[in-house]
């Protein structure tokens, strides 16, 4: 799977899920239908390109579409 296909698949998959905006890495790998090691490279490129954003609470790491969710809207109110 090339990067463009992976990006399209992730964006479409995450936009379908209206109930939440942050996802575990394993959920993204499942959307891509790839093993974690293969998915990691593609997901990291999406973070670097600004398609996805990485969020960590210190103990939990999550990914979401850039600019989606309560946290993103709160950060842009300033």
N, CA, C and O atoms as a Tripos MOL2 file, in Angstrom:
@<TRIPOS>MOLECULE
protein
  312   311    78     0     0
PROTEIN
NO_CHARGES

@<TRIPOS>ATOM
      1 N           0.8560   -1.1830    0.0000 N.3       1 UNK1
      2 CA          0.0000    0.0000    0.0000 C.3       1 UNK1
      3 C           0.8950    1.2370    0.0000 C.2       1 UNK1
      4 O           1.8230    1.3460    0.8010 O.2       1 UNK1
      5 N           0.6030    2.1640   -0.9070 N.am      2 UNK2
      6 CA          1.4060    3.3830   -0.9330 C.3       2 UNK2
      7 C           0.8130    4.4340    0.0080 C.2       2 UNK2
      8 O          -0.2810    4.2600    0.5470 O.2       2 UNK2
      9 N           1.5520    5.5180    0.1920 N.am      3 UNK3
     10 CA          1.1780    6.5380    1.1750 C.3       3 UNK3
     11 C          -0.1530    7.1990    0.8430 C.2       3 UNK3
     12 O          -0.9570    7.4450    1.7420 O.2       3 UNK3
     13 N          -0.3970    7.4880   -0.4190 N.am      4 UNK4
     14 CA         -1.6460    8.1640   -0.8040 C.3       4 UNK4
     15 C          -2.8610    7.2770   -0.5030 C.2       4 UNK4
     16 O          -3.8800    7.7590   -0.0080 O.2       4 UNK4
     17 N          -2.7460    5.9950   -0.8020 N.am      5 UNK5
     18 CA         -3.8500    5.0630   -0.5110 C.3       5 UNK5
     19 C          -4.0850    4.9590    0.9910 C.2       5 UNK5
     20 O          -5.2270    4.9550    1.4510 O.2       5 UNK5
     21 N          -3.0010    4.8740    1.7470 N.am      6 UNK6
     22 CA         -3.1060    4.7570    3.1990 C.3       6 UNK6
     23 C          -3.7590    6.0030    3.7910 C.2       6 UNK6
     24 O          -4.6250    5.9000    4.6600 O.2       6 UNK6
     25 N          -3.3470    7.1720    3.3240 N.am      7 UNK7
     26 CA         -3.9120    8.4290    3.8240 C.3       7 UNK7
     27 C          -5.4010    8.5030    3.5250 C.2       7 UNK7
     28 O          -6.1910    8.8660    4.3970 O.2       7 UNK7
     29 N          -5.7910    8.1650    2.3060 N.am      8 UNK8
     30 CA         -7.2070    8.2000    1.9320 C.3       8 UNK8
     31 C          -8.0220    7.2300    2.7740 C.2       8 UNK8
     32 O          -9.1370    7.5450    3.1910 O.2       8 UNK8
     33 N          -7.4720    6.0630    3.0190 N.am      9 UNK9
     34 CA         -8.1730    5.0390    3.7960 C.3       9 UNK9
     35 C          -8.3570    5.4770    5.2500 C.2       9 UNK9
     36 O          -9.4270    5.2860    5.8260 O.2       9 UNK9
     37 N          -7.3150    6.0630    5.8430 N.am     10 UNK10
     38 CA         -7.3800    6.5360    7.2320 C.3      10 UNK10
     39 C          -8.3700    7.6830    7.3590 C.2      10 UNK10
     40 O          -9.2100    7.6700    8.2590 O.2      10 UNK10
     41 N          -8.2900    8.6680    6.4830 N.am     11 UNK11
     42 CA         -9.1790    9.8320    6.5560 C.3      11 UNK11
     43 C         -10.6310    9.3810    6.4150 C.2      11 UNK11
     44 O         -11.4890    9.8080    7.1860 O.2      11 UNK11
     45 N         -10.9070    8.5290    5.4460 N.am     12 UNK12
     46 CA        -12.2760    8.0410    5.2510 C.3      12 UNK12
     47 C         -12.7450    7.2340    6.4590 C.2      12 UNK12
     48 O         -13.8790    7.3920    6.9110 O.2      12 UNK12
     49 N         -11.8830    6.3810    6.9750 N.am     13 UNK13
     50 CA        -12.2410    5.5510    8.1240 C.3      13 UNK13
     51 C         -12.5200    6.3650    9.3760 C.2      13 UNK13
     52 O         -13.4640    6.0700   10.1090 O.2      13 UNK13
     53 N         -11.7120    7.3820    9.6280 N.am     14 UNK14
     54 CA        -11.8940    8.2000   10.8280 C.3      14 UNK14
     55 C         -13.0830    9.1450   10.7000 C.2      14 UNK14
     56 O         -13.7380    9.4390   11.6990 O.2      14 UNK14
     57 N         -13.3740    9.6210    9.5040 N.am     15 UNK15
     58 CA        -14.5190   10.5120    9.3230 C.3      15 UNK15
     59 C         -15.8360    9.7740    9.5010 C.2      15 UNK15
     60 O         -16.8370   10.3910    9.8620 O.2      15 UNK15
     61 N         -15.8610    8.4780    9.2580 N.am     16 UNK16
     62 CA        -17.0720    7.6750    9.4560 C.3      16 UNK16
     63 C         -17.4220    7.5490   10.9320 C.2      16 UNK16
     64 O         -18.5940    7.4260   11.2890 O.2      16 UNK16
     65 N         -16.4080    7.5810   11.7890 N.am     17 UNK17
     66 CA        -16.6040    7.3780   13.2240 C.3      17 UNK17
     67 C         -16.8740    8.7180   13.8900 C.2      17 UNK17
     68 O         -15.9470    9.3810   14.3570 O.2      17 UNK17
     69 N         -18.1070    9.1090   13.9340 N.am     18 UNK18
     70 CA        -18.4920   10.4220   14.4730 C.3      18 UNK18
     71 C         -18.4760   10.4690   15.9940 C.2      18 UNK18
     72 O         -18.4310   11.5520   16.5760 O.2      18 UNK18
     73 N         -18.5120    9.2960   16.6530 N.am     19 UNK19
     74 CA        -18.6520    9.2860   18.1080 C.3      19 UNK19
     75 C         -17.3760    9.6670   18.8530 C.2      19 UNK19
     76 O         -17.4390   10.0540   20.0200 O.2      19 UNK19
     77 N         -16.2240    9.5660   18.1990 N.am     20 UNK20
     78 CA        -14.9820    9.9670   18.8740 C.3      20 UNK20
     79 C         -13.9900   10.5360   17.8700 C.2      20 UNK20
     80 O         -14.1160   10.3260   16.6640 O.2      20 UNK20
     81 N         -12.9980   11.2620   18.3900 N.am     21 UNK21
     82 CA        -12.0450   11.9210   17.5100 C.3      21 UNK21
     83 C         -10.6160   11.4440   17.7110 C.2      21 UNK21
     84 O          -9.7500   11.7450   16.8900 O.2      21 UNK21
     85 N         -10.3510   10.7140   18.7730 N.am     22 UNK22
     86 CA         -9.0100   10.2010   19.0530 C.3      22 UNK22
     87 C          -9.0380    8.6760   19.0290 C.2      22 UNK22
     88 O          -9.9730    8.0530   19.5310 O.2      22 UNK22
     89 N          -8.0130    8.0880   18.4440 N.am     23 UNK23
     90 CA         -7.9880    6.6480   18.2260 C.3      23 UNK23
     91 C          -6.6400    6.0660   18.6360 C.2      23 UNK23
     92 O          -5.5980    6.7070   18.4950 O.2      23 UNK23
     93 N          -6.6840    4.8430   19.1440 N.am     24 UNK24
     94 CA         -5.4630    4.1200   19.4660 C.3      24 UNK24
     95 C          -4.7640    3.7030   18.1840 C.2      24 UNK24
     96 O          -5.4000    3.5520   17.1410 O.2      24 UNK24
     97 N          -3.4630    3.5180   18.2650 N.am     25 UNK25
     98 CA         -2.6680    3.0910   17.1180 C.3      25 UNK25
     99 C          -3.2190    1.8060   16.5070 C.2      25 UNK25
    100 O          -3.3020    1.6850   15.2850 O.2      25 UNK25
    101 N          -3.5960    0.8460   17.3530 N.am     26 UNK26
    102 CA         -4.0980   -0.4330   16.8460 C.3      26 UNK26
    103 C          -5.3680   -0.2670   16.0190 C.2      26 UNK26
    104 O          -5.5980   -1.0280   15.0800 O.2      26 UNK26
    105 N          -6.1900    0.7170   16.3580 N.am     27 UNK27
    106 CA         -7.3940    0.9860   15.5690 C.3      27 UNK27
    107 C          -7.0280    1.4800   14.1700 C.2      27 UNK27
    108 O          -7.6780    1.1210   13.1880 O.2      27 UNK27
    109 N          -5.9790    2.3090   14.0850 N.am     28 UNK28
    110 CA         -5.5310    2.7990   12.7860 C.3      28 UNK28
    111 C          -4.9360    1.6710   11.9540 C.2      28 UNK28
    112 O          -5.1820    1.5840   10.7510 O.2      28 UNK28
    113 N          -4.1560    0.8130   12.5920 N.am     29 UNK29
    114 CA         -3.5700   -0.3360   11.8860 C.3      29 UNK29
    115 C          -4.6740   -1.2460   11.3530 C.2      29 UNK29
    116 O          -4.5520   -1.8030   10.2620 O.2      29 UNK29
    117 N          -5.7410   -1.3950   12.1180 N.am     30 UNK30
    118 CA         -6.8700   -2.2270   11.6860 C.3      30 UNK30
    119 C          -7.5740   -1.6070   10.4780 C.2      30 UNK30
    120 O          -7.9680   -2.3270    9.5600 O.2      30 UNK30
    121 N          -7.7370   -0.2880   10.4660 N.am     31 UNK31
    122 CA         -8.3370    0.3940    9.3140 C.3      31 UNK31
    123 C          -7.4860    0.1540    8.0680 C.2      31 UNK31
    124 O          -8.0180   -0.0780    6.9830 O.2      31 UNK31
    125 N          -6.1600    0.2120    8.2310 N.am     32 UNK32
    126 CA         -5.2470    0.0010    7.1050 C.3      32 UNK32
    127 C          -5.1340   -1.4710    6.7110 C.2      32 UNK32
    128 O          -4.6380   -1.7980    5.6330 O.2      32 UNK32
    129 N          -5.5970   -2.3550    7.5960 N.am     33 UNK33
    130 CA         -5.4820   -3.8010    7.3880 C.3      33 UNK33
    131 C          -4.0210   -4.2130    7.2210 C.2      33 UNK33
    132 O          -3.6820   -5.0240    6.3590 O.2      33 UNK33
    133 N          -3.1620   -3.6320    8.0690 N.am     34 UNK34
    134 CA         -1.7320   -3.9280    8.0490 C.3      34 UNK34
    135 C          -1.2710   -4.3460    9.4330 C.2      34 UNK34
    136 O          -1.9280   -4.0680   10.4360 O.2      34 UNK34
    137 N          -0.1380   -5.0130    9.4680 N.am     35 UNK35
    138 CA          0.4830   -5.3460   10.7440 C.3      35 UNK35
    139 C           1.0320   -4.0520   11.3420 C.2      35 UNK35
    140 O           1.3640   -3.1200   10.6090 O.2      35 UNK35
    141 N           1.1270   -3.9910   12.6740 N.am     36 UNK36
    142 CA          1.5760   -2.7440   13.3250 C.3      36 UNK36
    143 C           2.8880   -2.1800   12.7940 C.2      36 UNK36
    144 O           3.0030   -0.9660   12.6260 O.2      36 UNK36
    145 N           3.8670   -3.0130   12.5300 N.am     37 UNK37
    146 CA          5.1680   -2.5170   12.0500 C.3      37 UNK37
    147 C           5.0250   -1.8200   10.6950 C.2      37 UNK37
    148 O           5.6520   -0.7870   10.4590 O.2      37 UNK37
    149 N           4.2080   -2.3780    9.8140 N.am     38 UNK38
    150 CA          3.9960   -1.7770    8.4980 C.3      38 UNK38
    151 C           3.1740   -0.4920    8.6130 C.2      38 UNK38
    152 O           3.4510    0.4930    7.9290 O.2      38 UNK38
    153 N           2.1730   -0.5130    9.4760 N.am     39 UNK39
    154 CA          1.2950    0.6480    9.6450 C.3      39 UNK39
    155 C           2.0370    1.8180   10.2950 C.2      39 UNK39
    156 O           1.7640    2.9740    9.9730 O.2      39 UNK39
    157 N           2.9600    1.5350   11.1940 N.am     40 UNK40
    158 CA          3.6780    2.5780   11.9420 C.3      40 UNK40
    159 C           4.3530    3.5680   11.0070 C.2      40 UNK40
    160 O           4.2830    4.7770   11.2260 O.2      40 UNK40
    161 N           5.0060    3.0640    9.9680 N.am     41 UNK41
    162 CA          5.7120    3.9410    9.0290 C.3      41 UNK41
    163 C           4.7390    4.8850    8.3310 C.2      41 UNK41
    164 O           4.9960    6.0840    8.2220 O.2      41 UNK41
    165 N           3.6250    4.3370    7.8620 N.am     42 UNK42
    166 CA          2.6350    5.1440    7.1500 C.3      42 UNK42
    167 C           1.9860    6.1720    8.0700 C.2      42 UNK42
    168 O           1.7820    7.3220    7.6790 O.2      42 UNK42
    169 N           1.6640    5.7600    9.2850 N.am     43 UNK43
    170 CA          1.0110    6.6590   10.2450 C.3      43 UNK43
    171 C           1.9540    7.7830   10.6630 C.2      43 UNK43
    172 O           1.5220    8.9280   10.8010 O.2      43 UNK43
    173 N           3.2300    7.4770   10.8660 N.am     44 UNK44
    174 CA          4.2050    8.5120   11.2210 C.3      44 UNK44
    175 C           4.3460    9.5510   10.1160 C.2      44 UNK44
    176 O           4.5070   10.7390   10.3970 O.2      44 UNK44
    177 N           4.2880    9.1140    8.8650 N.am     45 UNK45
    178 CA          4.3510   10.0600    7.7450 C.3      45 UNK45
    179 C           3.1190   10.9570    7.7460 C.2      45 UNK45
    180 O           3.2200   12.1480    7.4530 O.2      45 UNK45
    181 N           1.9510   10.3940    8.0740 N.am     46 UNK46
    182 CA          0.7230   11.1940    8.1330 C.3      46 UNK46
    183 C           0.8040   12.2480    9.2340 C.2      46 UNK46
    184 O           0.2980   13.3570    9.0630 O.2      46 UNK46
    185 N           1.4280   11.9190   10.3500 N.am     47 UNK47
    186 CA          1.6200   12.8920   11.4320 C.3      47 UNK47
    187 C           2.5690   13.9940   10.9620 C.2      47 UNK47
    188 O           2.3070   15.1770   11.1830 O.2      47 UNK47
    189 N           3.6640   13.6100   10.3170 N.am     48 UNK48
    190 CA          4.6370   14.5800    9.8100 C.3      48 UNK48
    191 C           4.0140   15.4910    8.7610 C.2      48 UNK48
    192 O           4.2960   16.6890    8.7280 O.2      48 UNK48
    193 N           3.1630   14.9210    7.8990 N.am     49 UNK49
    194 CA          2.5120   15.7020    6.8430 C.3      49 UNK49
    195 C           1.3680   16.5660    7.3550 C.2      49 UNK49
    196 O           0.8610   17.4140    6.6200 O.2      49 UNK49
    197 N           0.9530   16.3640    8.6060 N.am     50 UNK50
    198 CA         -0.1200   17.1730    9.1730 C.3      50 UNK50
    199 C          -1.5150   16.6340    8.9250 C.2      50 UNK50
    200 O          -2.4960   17.3330    9.1810 O.2      50 UNK50
    201 N          -1.6290   15.4200    8.4380 N.am     51 UNK51
    202 CA         -2.9460   14.8030    8.2340 C.3      51 UNK51
    203 C          -3.4950   14.3430    9.5780 C.2      51 UNK51
    204 O          -4.6660   14.5600    9.8860 O.2      51 UNK51
    205 N          -2.6500   13.7120   10.3670 N.am     52 UNK52
    206 CA         -3.0170   13.2450   11.7040 C.3      52 UNK52
    207 C          -2.2410   14.0390   12.7400 C.2      52 UNK52
    208 O          -1.1940   14.6150   12.4450 O.2      52 UNK52
    209 N          -2.7670   14.0610   13.9530 N.am     53 UNK53
    210 CA         -2.0190   14.6510   15.0570 C.3      53 UNK53
    211 C          -1.8890   13.6200   16.1620 C.2      53 UNK53
    212 O          -2.7800   12.8000   16.3820 O.2      53 UNK53
    213 N          -0.7720   13.6770   16.8440 N.am     54 UNK54
    214 CA         -0.4510   12.7570   17.9270 C.3      54 UNK54
    215 C          -0.8160   13.4300   19.2310 C.2      54 UNK54
    216 O          -0.5230   14.6100   19.4280 O.2      54 UNK54
    217 N          -1.4540   12.6920   20.1250 N.am     55 UNK55
    218 CA         -1.8320   13.2340   21.4250 C.3      55 UNK55
    219 C          -1.4520   12.2220   22.4910 C.2      55 UNK55
    220 O          -1.7050   11.0270   22.3360 O.2      55 UNK55
    221 N          -0.8460   12.6920   23.5690 N.am     56 UNK56
    222 CA         -0.4490   11.8010   24.6410 C.3      56 UNK56
    223 C          -0.8020   12.4150   25.9830 C.2      56 UNK56
    224 O          -0.6020   13.6080   26.2110 O.2      56 UNK56
    225 N          -1.3360   11.5740   26.8740 N.am     57 UNK57
    226 CA         -1.6360   12.0270   28.2240 C.3      57 UNK57
    227 C          -0.4900   11.6940   29.1680 C.2      57 UNK57
    228 O          -0.5490   12.0040   30.3580 O.2      57 UNK57
    229 N           0.5350   11.0740   28.6480 N.am     58 UNK58
    230 CA          1.6430   10.6110   29.4630 C.3      58 UNK58
    231 C           1.6180    9.1020   29.5810 C.2      58 UNK58
    232 O           2.6590    8.4480   29.5290 O.2      58 UNK58
    233 N           0.4250    8.5510   29.7390 N.am     59 UNK59
    234 CA          0.3130    7.1000   29.8320 C.3      59 UNK59
    235 C          -0.4080    6.5050   28.6250 C.2      59 UNK59
    236 O          -0.2960    5.3100   28.3530 O.2      59 UNK59
    237 N          -1.1400    7.3370   27.9120 N.am     60 UNK60
    238 CA         -1.9070    6.8780   26.7550 C.3      60 UNK60
    239 C          -1.5490    7.7190   25.5420 C.2      60 UNK60
    240 O          -1.4720    8.9450   25.6270 O.2      60 UNK60
    241 N          -1.3300    7.0600   24.4160 N.am     61 UNK61
    242 CA         -1.0380    7.7550   23.1700 C.3      61 UNK61
    243 C          -2.1750    7.5210   22.1910 C.2      61 UNK61
    244 O          -2.6000    6.3870   21.9700 O.2      61 UNK61
    245 N          -2.6590    8.6030   21.6110 N.am     62 UNK62
    246 CA         -3.7720    8.5260   20.6710 C.3      62 UNK62
    247 C          -3.4590    9.3550   19.4330 C.2      62 UNK62
    248 O          -2.5940   10.2310   19.4530 O.2      62 UNK62
    249 N          -4.1750    9.0620   18.3650 N.am     63 UNK63
    250 CA         -4.0360    9.7960   17.1120 C.3      63 UNK63
    251 C          -5.4100   10.2830   16.6880 C.2      63 UNK63
    252 O          -6.4190    9.6450   16.9880 O.2      63 UNK63
    253 N          -5.4510   11.4100   15.9930 N.am     64 UNK64
    254 CA         -6.7130   11.9210   15.4800 C.3      64 UNK64
    255 C          -6.4690   12.7620   14.2530 C.2      64 UNK64
    256 O          -5.3340   13.1450   13.9680 O.2      64 UNK64
    257 N          -7.5310   13.0530   13.5240 N.am     65 UNK65
    258 CA         -7.4100   13.9340   12.3740 C.3      65 UNK65
    259 C          -7.0330   15.3250   12.8540 C.2      65 UNK65
    260 O          -7.5510   15.7990   13.8650 O.2      65 UNK65
    261 N          -6.1550   15.9630   12.1480 N.am     66 UNK66
    262 CA         -5.6840   17.2950   12.5150 C.3      66 UNK66
    263 C          -6.8560   18.2600   12.5810 C.2      66 UNK66
    264 O          -7.6170   18.3780   11.6210 O.2      66 UNK66
    265 N          -7.0060   18.9440   13.6950 N.am     67 UNK67
    266 CA         -8.0520   19.9490   13.8610 C.3      67 UNK67
    267 C          -9.4090   19.4070   14.2760 C.2      67 UNK67
    268 O         -10.3800   20.1620   14.3220 O.2      67 UNK67
    269 N          -9.5020   18.1210   14.5800 N.am     68 UNK68
    270 CA        -10.7880   17.5380   14.9810 C.3      68 UNK68
    271 C         -10.8260   17.3630   16.4920 C.2      68 UNK68
    272 O          -9.7960   17.1170   17.1200 O.2      68 UNK68
    273 N         -11.9940   17.4900   17.0660 N.am     69 UNK69
    274 CA        -12.1550   17.2110   18.4920 C.3      69 UNK69
    275 C         -12.2050   18.4360   19.3670 C.2      69 UNK69
    276 O         -11.9270   19.5530   18.9320 O.2      69 UNK69
    277 N         -12.5710   18.1980   20.6270 N.am     70 UNK70
    278 CA        -12.7240   19.2780   21.6010 C.3      70 UNK70
    279 C         -11.4040   19.9710   21.8900 C.2      70 UNK70
    280 O         -11.3540   21.1970   21.9910 O.2      70 UNK70
    281 N         -10.3330   19.1960   22.0240 N.am     71 UNK71
    282 CA         -9.0320   19.7630   22.3500 C.3      71 UNK71
    283 C          -8.5820   20.7370   21.2750 C.2      71 UNK71
    284 O          -8.0790   21.8150   21.5910 O.2      71 UNK71
    285 N          -8.7530   20.3760   20.0210 N.am     72 UNK72
    286 CA         -8.3340   21.2360   18.9180 C.3      72 UNK72
    287 C          -9.1390   22.5280   18.9040 C.2      72 UNK72
    288 O          -8.5720   23.6020   18.6990 O.2      72 UNK72
    289 N         -10.4380   22.4470   19.1150 N.am     73 UNK73
    290 CA        -11.2640   23.6630   19.1020 C.3      73 UNK73
    291 C         -10.9240   24.5680   20.2810 C.2      73 UNK73
    292 O         -10.9750   25.7910   20.1520 O.2      73 UNK73
    293 N         -10.5810   23.9940   21.4130 N.am     74 UNK74
    294 CA        -10.2010   24.7920   22.5790 C.3      74 UNK74
    295 C          -8.8670   25.4980   22.3590 C.2      74 UNK74
    296 O          -8.6700   26.6170   22.8330 O.2      74 UNK74
    297 N          -7.9570   24.8530   21.6460 N.am     75 UNK75
    298 CA         -6.6540   25.4500   21.3900 C.3      75 UNK75
    299 C          -6.7430   26.5940   20.3940 C.2      75 UNK75
    300 O          -5.8950   27.4860   20.4070 O.2      75 UNK75
    301 N          -7.7600   26.5860   19.5250 N.am     76 UNK76
    302 CA         -7.8770   27.6190   18.4910 C.3      76 UNK76
    303 C          -8.7420   28.7980   18.9180 C.2      76 UNK76
    304 O          -8.9150   29.7330   18.1370 O.2      76 UNK76
    305 N          -9.2880   28.7870   20.1230 N.am     77 UNK77
    306 CA        -10.1330   29.8920   20.5740 C.3      77 UNK77
    307 C          -9.3430   31.1250   20.9730 C.2      77 UNK77
    308 O          -9.9010   32.2220   21.0020 O.2      77 UNK77
    309 N          -8.0680   30.9800   21.2810 N.am     78 UNK78
    310 CA         -7.2550   32.1150   21.7320 C.3      78 UNK78
    311 C          -7.0680   33.1700   20.6750 C.2      78 UNK78
    312 O          -6.4060   34.1790   20.9190 O.2      78 UNK78
@<TRIPOS>BOND
     1     1     2 1
     2     2     3 1
     3     3     4 2
     4     3     5 am
     5     5     6 1
     6     6     7 1
     7     7     8 2
     8     7     9 am
     9     9    10 1
    10    10    11 1
    11    11    12 2
    12    11    13 am
    13    13    14 1
    14    14    15 1
    15    15    16 2
    16    15    17 am
    17    17    18 1
    18    18    19 1
    19    19    20 2
    20    19    21 am
    21    21    22 1
    22    22    23 1
    23    23    24 2
    24    23    25 am
    25    25    26 1
    26    26    27 1
    27    27    28 2
    28    27    29 am
    29    29    30 1
    30    30    31 1
    31    31    32 2
    32    31    33 am
    33    33    34 1
    34    34    35 1
    35    35    36 2
    36    35    37 am
    37    37    38 1
    38    38    39 1
    39    39    40 2
    40    39    41 am
    41    41    42 1
    42    42    43 1
    43    43    44 2
    44    43    45 am
    45    45    46 1
    46    46    47 1
    47    47    48 2
    48    47    49 am
    49    49    50 1
    50    50    51 1
    51    51    52 2
    52    51    53 am
    53    53    54 1
    54    54    55 1
    55    55    56 2
    56    55    57 am
    57    57    58 1
    58    58    59 1
    59    59    60 2
    60    59    61 am
    61    61    62 1
    62    62    63 1
    63    63    64 2
    64    63    65 am
    65    65    66 1
    66    66    67 1
    67    67    68 2
    68    67    69 am
    69    69    70 1
    70    70    71 1
    71    71    72 2
    72    71    73 am
    73    73    74 1
    74    74    75 1
    75    75    76 2
    76    75    77 am
    77    77    78 1
    78    78    79 1
    79    79    80 2
    80    79    81 am
    81    81    82 1
    82    82    83 1
    83    83    84 2
    84    83    85 am
    85    85    86 1
    86    86    87 1
    87    87    88 2
    88    87    89 am
    89    89    90 1
    90    90    91 1
    91    91    92 2
    92    91    93 am
    93    93    94 1
    94    94    95 1
    95    95    96 2
    96    95    97 am
    97    97    98 1
    98    98    99 1
    99    99   100 2
   100    99   101 am
   101   101   102 1
   102   102   103 1
   103   103   104 2
   104   103   105 am
   105   105   106 1
   106   106   107 1
   107   107   108 2
   108   107   109 am
   109   109   110 1
   110   110   111 1
   111   111   112 2
   112   111   113 am
   113   113   114 1
   114   114   115 1
   115   115   116 2
   116   115   117 am
   117   117   118 1
   118   118   119 1
   119   119   120 2
   120   119   121 am
   121   121   122 1
   122   122   123 1
   123   123   124 2
   124   123   125 am
   125   125   126 1
   126   126   127 1
   127   127   128 2
   128   127   129 am
   129   129   130 1
   130   130   131 1
   131   131   132 2
   132   131   133 am
   133   133   134 1
   134   134   135 1
   135   135   136 2
   136   135   137 am
   137   137   138 1
   138   138   139 1
   139   139   140 2
   140   139   141 am
   141   141   142 1
   142   142   143 1
   143   143   144 2
   144   143   145 am
   145   145   146 1
   146   146   147 1
   147   147   148 2
   148   147   149 am
   149   149   150 1
   150   150   151 1
   151   151   152 2
   152   151   153 am
   153   153   154 1
   154   154   155 1
   155   155   156 2
   156   155   157 am
   157   157   158 1
   158   158   159 1
   159   159   160 2
   160   159   161 am
   161   161   162 1
   162   162   163 1
   163   163   164 2
   164   163   165 am
   165   165   166 1
   166   166   167 1
   167   167   168 2
   168   167   169 am
   169   169   170 1
   170   170   171 1
   171   171   172 2
   172   171   173 am
   173   173   174 1
   174   174   175 1
   175   175   176 2
   176   175   177 am
   177   177   178 1
   178   178   179 1
   179   179   180 2
   180   179   181 am
   181   181   182 1
   182   182   183 1
   183   183   184 2
   184   183   185 am
   185   185   186 1
   186   186   187 1
   187   187   188 2
   188   187   189 am
   189   189   190 1
   190   190   191 1
   191   191   192 2
   192   191   193 am
   193   193   194 1
   194   194   195 1
   195   195   196 2
   196   195   197 am
   197   197   198 1
   198   198   199 1
   199   199   200 2
   200   199   201 am
   201   201   202 1
   202   202   203 1
   203   203   204 2
   204   203   205 am
   205   205   206 1
   206   206   207 1
   207   207   208 2
   208   207   209 am
   209   209   210 1
   210   210   211 1
   211   211   212 2
   212   211   213 am
   213   213   214 1
   214   214   215 1
   215   215   216 2
   216   215   217 am
   217   217   218 1
   218   218   219 1
   219   219   220 2
   220   219   221 am
   221   221   222 1
   222   222   223 1
   223   223   224 2
   224   223   225 am
   225   225   226 1
   226   226   227 1
   227   227   228 2
   228   227   229 am
   229   229   230 1
   230   230   231 1
   231   231   232 2
   232   231   233 am
   233   233   234 1
   234   234   235 1
   235   235   236 2
   236   235   237 am
   237   237   238 1
   238   238   239 1
   239   239   240 2
   240   239   241 am
   241   241   242 1
   242   242   243 1
   243   243   244 2
   244   243   245 am
   245   245   246 1
   246   246   247 1
   247   247   248 2
   248   247   249 am
   249   249   250 1
   250   250   251 1
   251   251   252 2
   252   251   253 am
   253   253   254 1
   254   254   255 1
   255   255   256 2
   256   255   257 am
   257   257   258 1
   258   258   259 1
   259   259   260 2
   260   259   261 am
   261   261   262 1
   262   262   263 1
   263   263   264 2
   264   263   265 am
   265   265   266 1
   266   266   267 1
   267   267   268 2
   268   267   269 am
   269   269   270 1
   270   270   271 1
   271   271   272 2
   272   271   273 am
   273   273   274 1
   274   274   275 1
   275   275   276 2
   276   275   277 am
   277   277   278 1
   278   278   279 1
   279   279   280 2
   280   279   281 am
   281   281   282 1
   282   282   283 1
   283   283   284 2
   284   283   285 am
   285   285   286 1
   286   286   287 1
   287   287   288 2
   288   287   289 am
   289   289   290 1
   290   290   291 1
   291   291   292 2
   292   291   293 am
   293   293   294 1
   294   294   295 1
   295   295   296 2
   296   295   297 am
   297   297   298 1
   298   298   299 1
   299   299   300 2
   300   299   301 am
   301   301   302 1
   302   302   303 1
   303   303   304 2
   304   303   305 am
   305   305   306 1
   306   306   307 1
   307   307   308 2
   308   307   309 am
   309   309   310 1
   310   310   311 1
   311   311   312 2
@<TRIPOS>SUBSTRUCTURE
     1 UNK1         2 RESIDUE 1 A UNK
     2 UNK2         6 RESIDUE 1 A UNK
     3 UNK3        10 RESIDUE 1 A UNK
     4 UNK4        14 RESIDUE 1 A UNK
     5 UNK5        18 RESIDUE 1 A UNK
     6 UNK6        22 RESIDUE 1 A UNK
     7 UNK7        26 RESIDUE 1 A UNK
     8 UNK8        30 RESIDUE 1 A UNK
     9 UNK9        34 RESIDUE 1 A UNK
    10 UNK10       38 RESIDUE 1 A UNK
    11 UNK11       42 RESIDUE 1 A UNK
    12 UNK12       46 RESIDUE 1 A UNK
    13 UNK13       50 RESIDUE 1 A UNK
    14 UNK14       54 RESIDUE 1 A UNK
    15 UNK15       58 RESIDUE 1 A UNK
    16 UNK16       62 RESIDUE 1 A UNK
    17 UNK17       66 RESIDUE 1 A UNK
    18 UNK18       70 RESIDUE 1 A UNK
    19 UNK19       74 RESIDUE 1 A UNK
    20 UNK20       78 RESIDUE 1 A UNK
    21 UNK21       82 RESIDUE 1 A UNK
    22 UNK22       86 RESIDUE 1 A UNK
    23 UNK23       90 RESIDUE 1 A UNK
    24 UNK24       94 RESIDUE 1 A UNK
    25 UNK25       98 RESIDUE 1 A UNK
    26 UNK26      102 RESIDUE 1 A UNK
    27 UNK27      106 RESIDUE 1 A UNK
    28 UNK28      110 RESIDUE 1 A UNK
    29 UNK29      114 RESIDUE 1 A UNK
    30 UNK30      118 RESIDUE 1 A UNK
    31 UNK31      122 RESIDUE 1 A UNK
    32 UNK32      126 RESIDUE 1 A UNK
    33 UNK33      130 RESIDUE 1 A UNK
    34 UNK34      134 RESIDUE 1 A UNK
    35 UNK35      138 RESIDUE 1 A UNK
    36 UNK36      142 RESIDUE 1 A UNK
    37 UNK37      146 RESIDUE 1 A UNK
    38 UNK38      150 RESIDUE 1 A UNK
    39 UNK39      154 RESIDUE 1 A UNK
    40 UNK40      158 RESIDUE 1 A UNK
    41 UNK41      162 RESIDUE 1 A UNK
    42 UNK42      166 RESIDUE 1 A UNK
    43 UNK43      170 RESIDUE 1 A UNK
    44 UNK44      174 RESIDUE 1 A UNK
    45 UNK45      178 RESIDUE 1 A UNK
    46 UNK46      182 RESIDUE 1 A UNK
    47 UNK47      186 RESIDUE 1 A UNK
    48 UNK48      190 RESIDUE 1 A UNK
    49 UNK49      194 RESIDUE 1 A UNK
    50 UNK50      198 RESIDUE 1 A UNK
    51 UNK51      202 RESIDUE 1 A UNK
    52 UNK52      206 RESIDUE 1 A UNK
    53 UNK53      210 RESIDUE 1 A UNK
    54 UNK54      214 RESIDUE 1 A UNK
    55 UNK55      218 RESIDUE 1 A UNK
    56 UNK56      222 RESIDUE 1 A UNK
    57 UNK57      226 RESIDUE 1 A UNK
    58 UNK58      230 RESIDUE 1 A UNK
    59 UNK59      234 RESIDUE 1 A UNK
    60 UNK60      238 RESIDUE 1 A UNK
    61 UNK61      242 RESIDUE 1 A UNK
    62 UNK62      246 RESIDUE 1 A UNK
    63 UNK63      250 RESIDUE 1 A UNK
    64 UNK64      254 RESIDUE 1 A UNK
    65 UNK65      258 RESIDUE 1 A UNK
    66 UNK66      262 RESIDUE 1 A UNK
    67 UNK67      266 RESIDUE 1 A UNK
    68 UNK68      270 RESIDUE 1 A UNK
    69 UNK69      274 RESIDUE 1 A UNK
    70 UNK70      278 RESIDUE 1 A UNK
    71 UNK71      282 RESIDUE 1 A UNK
    72 UNK72      286 RESIDUE 1 A UNK
    73 UNK73      290 RESIDUE 1 A UNK
    74 UNK74      294 RESIDUE 1 A UNK
    75 UNK75      298 RESIDUE 1 A UNK
    76 UNK76      302 RESIDUE 1 A UNK
    77 UNK77      306 RESIDUE 1 A UNK
    78 UNK78      310 RESIDUE 1 A UNK
